[in-house]
Amino acid sequence: MAAKQTKFITSHRDRVARANEFVRKSPEKMSLIDREAVVEFYLLEDIERLLEYRLQTEQQTVYQTRAGQLAQSRKIAKYTAAINVFRSMIEVSISQIHDGQYKDVWSNIPEHALMFAAGNTKNLKKLCEMAPKILRDIFDDANEAIEMHEGLQEALDELEDHDKNVRTVKGMPTNDDLTGTLNEMKEVVEPITKTSINIGANNKKSSLLDS
């Protein structure tokens, strides 16, 4: 009886069905075009799984001749490198999908090129060029966000200093003075609040027991 075959590369229809389920469960709204990012992500996973199987098969094969052993070592190196490329693209794609940057995934990872890459590692060169490009975009976005945050903090510091100077010149209480006053009020109010909460809780327990 023939061994059951595993279909590593699922059909486009199957990947679309899985992507539709992902979109249905996603809290964020995604268009049909954006859904392609998820479809291609699943293809990346399929190909990685196929390459892992091929690597494992090669590693488990025992070669008797020097030629066979040399071929085995080169194949293992090839599949290991290919898996690392696909794993990198998978992780970068996940990051972009989480960030809502769907176009960066579906526009940079052409499905047909991926299918060819599964059978011919020469096509991996294109994928190797894609990963750093997408990563550069991610780093640029992150740096811009950090700069915006730092700029906001500097603006708030300047505003706070200006407010403090105005209050000092006009003899008004500064934020430090207000903080001290609020702490004093807290010391007085807190015990009263706790007592009120305890009384309310006891009354609530009584009413529950009575009901």
BELURGI-V607714 format. One line per field, one symbol per residue. phi: phi as a letter, one per 20 degrees, with the letter a starting at -180 (. if undefined). burial: + if it has 9 or more other C-alpha atoms within 8 Angstrom, else -. A space follows every 10 residues. Layout:
phi: ???
burial: ???
//
This chain:
phi: .fffedefef fgffffffff ffffeffefc efffggffgf fffgfgffff fffffffffe eddeefffff ffffffffff ffffffffff fffgffffem efffefeecf ffffffffdb ffffgfffff gfffffffff ffffffffff ffffffffff fffffffffe mefeffffff fffffffefg ffffffffff ffffffffff f
burial: ---------+ ----++-+++ -++------- ---+++++++ ++++++++++ ++-++--+-- -------++- -+--++-+++ -++-++++++ -+++-++--- ++++++--++ --++-+++-- +-++--++-+ +--++--+-- ---------- ---------- ---+--++-- --++---+-- ---------- ---------- ---------- -
//
